[in-house]
Amino acid sequence: MKIALIHYSAPPVVGGVESVMAQHARLFAQHGHDVCILSGRGAPFDERVGFKLLPLLDSRRPDVLDVKISLDQGQVDEAFHKLVDQIELDLRDALRGMDVLVAHNVCSLNKNLALTAALHRLTQQPGAPKLLLWHHDLAWTTPRYQSELHAGYPWRLLREDWPWATQVTISEKRRQELVGLLQVPESRIQVVANGIDPLHFHKLEALTAGFYQQLKLGQASPLLLLPVRITPRKNIELALHTLAALRSRYPQAMLVVTGPLGPHNPANTQYFDRLCALRQQLGLQEQAHFLAEIHQEYLPDAVISDFYHLADLLFFPSREEGFGIPVLEAGLAGIPLFCAAIEPLLNLGGDHATFFSPDADPAELARQIGEMLQHSPVFHHRAQVLNQYTWDQIYLQQIEPLLS
């Protein structure tokens, strides 16, 4: 499918609409569409996304500003009509062969009403692409724009329903404002929230991002982190049993063990084999992940740091530790800490950790973790963001259906 996106400006111009439009373009390209941005200002920013500079789309172009001065005073002069005609010609050429046009804010605000009018005229004609009007802001419901708005054409284009277009707002608040403005049923307007990209937000190392995607860690809720080598004294079997018990309450729970096999004892291989057999016995093949299975070398410190920022808690059940660096790392990362009641972890964790015996009942540990999570607004908010507001989820659940 060939998709065009249009706005007054595009990256590297900095702005909320520009950022969202760029993310939409990347999503379309990622899912196999042929994508092009049409803008009056900006430059190519992604090799997968085409870019066409149409200077008359720019809200800050001098001749566009001259027309706006007259419009703000309620005057529709010949310069406006000539500008509409020229923009329509430019768009007709740029949109040739396009299947879908996503218009970001240009039919919501009065920054370039000649562009609005040209789109209104052009998109009603045979062969025009399917039109999605994506409303971030609404001039007619914003007090600071009221002195610039007047009755009649072209200002009425911003407050009339365009029956051939799909109407989209970024929030329920905006939908209610648009319902009142257009006098249409709520069902006429789709709400598609803005999103967030966890990989970009966390600035993950390329290796971490690969793990995140391959193991589907974005689906984990909660994600337990165990940053240790695979050796018997780390008591990893308790983590597996605890994860199995926790999944009765949190079926999306996952565990990541970051370390390789301990390098100095051949018995560690046998221990790892026993852990893998236990994982299968507990039905945790898709939930308990040993990074040693997919990466044979030691992980860089930066990758380990990444996992602290992805995890919901540190689970540290060792039977023996000489010091306990993960306790300190969990403190810097600001995540809850569940660890074995052994020296020196007791000293390092102090009153800030939940301690348990290395021989504790896994069901009881799972209950304690569950209680902590139940009363954690941070965990619930994070889970909501990952479930509802990642760009991948928004695209698959809300944006893609609008294209058909």
C-alpha positions in Angstrom: 0.0 0.0 0.0 1.2 3.5 -0.8 0.7 5.9 2.0 1.4 9.7 2.2 1.5 11.7 5.4 1.2 15.5 5.3 1.9 18.3 7.8 3.2 21.9 7.7 6.7 20.7 8.7 8.5 17.4 9.3 11.7 16.3 11.2 14.3 17.5 11.8 11.9 20.3 12.8 11.1 19.6 16.5 7.5 19.4 17.5 4.9 17.0 19.0 3.0 16.5 15.7 6.2 16.1 13.7 7.4 13.4 16.1 4.1 11.5 16.0 4.0 11.7 12.2 7.6 10.5 11.9 6.7 7.5 14.2 3.7 6.7 12.1 5.8 6.8 8.9 8.3 4.4 10.5 5.6 2.0 11.5 4.0 2.0 8.0 7.5 1.3 6.5 8.2 -1.4 9.1 5.0 -3.2 8.1 5.8 -3.2 4.4 4.1 -0.1 3.1 5.5 2.4 0.6 5.6 5.6 2.6 6.2 9.3 1.8 6.0 12.4 3.9 4.8 15.6 2.2 5.8 18.8 4.0 6.7 22.4 3.6 9.7 22.3 5.8 12.0 19.4 6.9 14.3 16.9 5.3 14.7 13.1 4.8 15.1 11.4 8.2 14.8 7.7 7.5 16.0 5.7 4.5 12.7 3.8 4.5 10.6 6.9 4.3 10.3 9.0 1.2 10.2 12.8 1.5 8.8 15.5 -0.8 9.3 19.1 0.0 6.3 21.2 -1.1 7.2 24.7 0.1 3.6 26.1 0.0 2.6 23.7 2.7 4.8 25.5 5.2 2.8 27.6 7.7 5.7 30.0 8.0 6.3 30.7 4.3 6.1 34.5 3.7 3.3 34.3 1.1 1.3 31.9 3.2 1.7 34.3 6.2 0.6 37.2 4.1 -2.6 35.4 3.2 -3.1 34.4 6.8 -2.9 38.1 7.9 -5.9 38.9 5.6 -7.8 35.8 6.7 -7.3 36.6 10.4 -9.0 39.9 9.7 -11.9 38.1 8.0 -10.9 38.9 4.4 -10.8 36.3 1.7 -8.9 37.9 -1.2 -7.6 36.8 -4.6 -4.2 35.8 -3.2 -5.9 33.2 -1.1 -7.7 31.6 -4.1 -4.5 31.6 -6.1 -2.7 29.9 -3.3 -5.4 27.2 -3.0 -5.1 26.5 -6.7 -1.4 26.2 -6.7 -1.3 23.9 -3.6 -4.0 21.7 -5.2 -1.8 21.4 -8.3 1.3 20.5 -6.2 -0.7 18.0 -4.2 -2.3 16.4 -7.2 1.2 15.6 -8.6 2.6 14.5 -5.2 -0.4 12.2 -4.4 -0.6 10.5 -7.8 -0.8 6.7 -7.2 -1.2 7.0 -3.4 -3.7 4.8 -1.7 -4.0 6.6 1.7 -3.3 10.1 2.8 -2.9 10.8 6.5 -3.4 14.6 7.2 -1.9 15.6 10.5 -3.5 18.7 12.0 -3.7 20.6 8.7 -7.5 20.3 8.7 -7.7 21.1 12.4 -5.9 24.4 12.6 -5.9 27.6 10.7 -2.1 27.8 10.2 -2.5 27.4 6.4 -6.1 27.5 5.4 -5.2 27.4 1.7 -3.8 24.0 2.3 -7.0 23.0 4.1 -9.1 24.2 1.3 -7.0 22.5 -1.4 -7.3 19.2 0.5 -11.0 19.6 0.9 -11.4 20.1 -2.9 -8.9 17.6 -4.1 -9.8 14.6 -1.9 -13.4 14.6 -3.1 -12.4 14.0 -6.6 -12.4 10.6 -8.3 -9.2 8.6 -7.8 -8.2 10.6 -4.7 -6.5 8.5 -1.9 -8.4 7.5 1.2 -8.3 10.4 3.6 -7.5 10.1 7.3 -7.9 13.4 9.2 -5.6 13.1 12.2 -6.6 15.8 14.8 -4.0 16.7 17.5 -5.4 20.2 18.1 -8.6 22.0 17.2 -8.6 25.7 16.4 -12.3 26.2 17.0 -12.2 24.8 20.6 -9.0 26.7 21.6 -9.5 30.1 23.1 -6.2 31.6 21.7 -7.3 31.1 18.1 -10.8 32.6 18.4 -9.9 36.1 17.2 -8.5 34.6 14.0 -11.7 32.6 13.1 -14.7 33.8 11.3 -18.0 32.6 9.9 -18.2 31.1 6.4 -15.5 29.8 4.0 -12.7 28.8 4.5 -12.9 28.8 8.4 -16.0 26.6 8.4 -13.9 23.8 6.8 -12.3 23.3 10.3 -15.7 22.7 12.0 -17.6 20.7 9.3 -17.5 17.0 9.0 -15.9 15.7 5.7 -18.1 12.7 5.1 -15.6 11.0 2.8 -12.8 11.2 5.4 -12.1 9.1 8.4 -11.9 11.3 11.5 -9.3 10.5 14.1 -8.3 12.2 17.4 -5.5 11.4 19.8 -7.5 11.4 23.0 -11.0 11.0 24.3 -11.0 14.6 25.3 -10.3 15.7 21.7 -13.0 13.3 20.5 -15.6 14.9 22.7 -14.5 18.4 21.6 -14.8 17.3 17.9 -18.2 15.6 18.5 -19.5 18.9 19.8 -17.8 20.9 17.0 -18.9 18.7 14.1 -22.3 17.6 15.6 -21.7 14.0 14.8 -22.1 10.7 16.8 -19.1 9.5 18.8 -18.9 6.5 16.6 -18.0 8.8 13.6 -14.6 9.6 15.3 -11.9 7.1 16.1 -9.5 7.6 19.0 -5.9 6.5 18.4 -3.5 7.4 21.2 0.0 8.5 20.8 2.5 5.9 21.9 6.0 5.3 23.1 8.8 3.1 21.8 10.4 1.3 24.8 13.6 0.4 22.9 14.2 4.1 22.0 13.1 5.4 25.3 15.4 3.2 27.3 18.3 3.8 24.8 18.9 0.1 24.8 22.1 -1.4 23.4 21.7 -3.2 20.1 22.4 -6.5 21.8 19.7 -5.8 24.5 17.2 -4.7 21.8 17.8 -8.0 20.1 17.1 -10.0 23.3 14.0 -7.8 24.0 12.5 -8.6 20.6 13.6 -12.2 20.3 12.3 -13.2 23.8 9.2 -10.9 23.6 10.1 -9.3 26.8 7.7 -6.4 26.2 4.9 -8.9 27.0 6.4 -9.7 30.4 4.4 -8.6 33.4 6.3 -8.8 35.7 9.8 -9.3 34.5 12.1 -10.8 37.2 15.8 -10.3 36.7 18.5 -12.7 38.0 21.9 -11.3 36.9 24.1 -14.2 37.9 26.4 -16.9 36.4 24.9 -20.4 36.1 26.4 -22.2 39.0 24.7 -24.2 41.8 25.4 -21.7 44.6 23.2 -19.2 42.8 20.1 -21.3 43.6 18.5 -20.7 40.3 16.1 -23.6 40.7 14.3 -21.6 43.4 13.8 -18.8 40.9 12.2 -21.3 38.5 9.9 -22.7 41.1 8.9 -19.2 42.3 8.2 -18.1 38.7 5.9 -21.2 38.2 4.0 -20.3 41.3 3.8 -16.6 40.4 2.3 -17.4 37.0 -0.9 -18.6 38.6 -1.6 -15.0 39.6 0.5 -13.2 36.9 0.4 -15.5 33.8 2.6 -13.1 31.8 5.4 -13.3 34.4 8.9 -13.9 33.0 12.4 -14.5 34.3 15.7 -13.6 32.7 19.0 -15.1 33.9 21.7 -13.1 32.3 25.0 -14.9 33.1 26.9 -17.6 31.3 27.9 -20.9 32.9 30.4 -20.6 35.6 33.8 -21.0 33.9 35.8 -23.0 36.5 33.7 -26.1 37.3 32.7 -28.7 34.7 29.8 -29.6 37.0 28.1 -26.4 35.9 27.2 -27.9 32.6 25.3 -30.7 34.4 23.7 -28.1 36.6 22.5 -26.2 33.6 21.1 -29.4 32.1 19.1 -29.9 35.3 17.8 -26.4 35.2 16.7 -26.8 31.6 14.9 -30.1 32.5 13.2 -28.4 35.4 12.1 -25.5 33.2 10.5 -27.9 30.8 8.9 -29.9 33.7 7.4 -26.6 35.0 6.2 -25.6 31.5 8.3 -22.4 31.5 10.0 -22.8 28.1 8.6 -19.4 26.9 8.8 -17.7 30.3 12.2 -18.5 31.8 15.1 -17.3 29.7 18.8 -18.1 30.0 20.7 -15.7 27.9 23.6 -18.2 27.8 21.5 -20.2 25.4 21.5 -17.5 22.7 24.7 -15.6 23.5 27.8 -17.6 24.4 30.0 -14.7 25.5 30.0 -12.5 28.6 27.6 -9.6 28.3 28.9 -6.0 28.4 28.1 -4.0 31.5 25.9 -1.7 29.4 23.6 -4.7 28.5 23.3 -5.7 32.1 22.4 -2.2 33.0 19.7 -2.2 30.3 18.0 -5.2 32.0 17.8 -3.4 35.3 15.7 -0.7 33.6 13.5 -3.3 31.8 12.9 -5.4 34.9 10.1 -5.0 37.5 12.2 -6.5 40.3 15.5 -8.2 41.2 15.2 -11.8 42.4 18.4 -12.9 44.0 18.2 -16.3 45.8 21.9 -17.1 46.2 23.1 -19.5 48.9 26.5 -17.8 49.0 27.9 -14.5 48.0 31.2 -12.8 48.6 29.7 -9.3 48.2 26.5 -8.8 46.1 26.8 -6.1 43.5 23.3 -6.7 42.1 21.9 -5.4 45.3 23.6 -2.1 44.7 22.6 -2.0 41.1 19.0 -2.6 41.9 19.2 0.4 44.3 20.5 2.6 41.5 17.9 1.3 39.0 15.1 1.9 41.6 13.5 -1.5 41.4 12.3 -3.7 44.3 14.7 -6.2 45.6 13.9 -9.8 46.8 17.0 -11.6 48.0 18.3 -14.4 50.1 18.8 -13.6 53.8 22.6 -14.3 53.8 25.6 -12.2 54.6 26.6 -9.8 53.1 23.2 -9.2 51.3 21.6 -8.5 54.6 24.0 -5.6 55.2 23.8 -4.3 51.6 20.0 -4.5 51.4 19.3 -3.4 55.0 15.7 -2.2 55.4 15.2 -1.7 51.7 15.0 -5.4 50.6 12.6 -8.3 51.2 14.6 -11.2 52.5 13.9 -14.9 52.4 15.6 -18.2 53.2 17.4 -19.8 50.3 15.2 -22.8 51.2 12.0 -20.8 51.2 8.7 -22.2 50.0 8.3 -21.0 46.3 4.5 -20.6 46.7 5.1 -18.2 49.7 7.7 -16.2 47.8 5.3 -15.9 44.9 2.6 -14.7 47.3 4.9 -12.0 48.7 5.9 -10.9 45.2 2.3 -10.8 44.2 1.3 -8.7 47.2 4.1 -6.3 46.5 3.1 -5.9 42.9 -0.6 -5.6 43.7 0.1 -2.5 45.8 2.7 -1.0 43.5 1.3 1.9 41.4 4.6 2.0 39.5 4.2 -1.6 38.4 0.6 -1.1 37.3 1.3 2.0 35.4 4.2 0.4 33.7 2.2 -2.6 32.8 -0.6 -0.4 31.3 1.9 1.5 29.2 3.4 -1.7 27.8 0.0 -3.2 27.2 -1.7 -0.2 25.6 0.7 2.5 24.6 3.6 1.0 22.8 3.7 2.0 19.1 3.7 -1.6 18.0 0.5 -2.3 20.0 -1.2 0.9 18.8 -0.3 0.1 15.2 -1.6 -3.5 15.2 -4.7 -2.8 17.2 -5.8 0.7 16.1 -3.9 2.1 13.1 -3.7 -0.8 10.7 -7.5 -1.4 10.7 -8.0 2.2 9.6 -6.0 1.6 6.4 -8.3 -1.0 4.9 
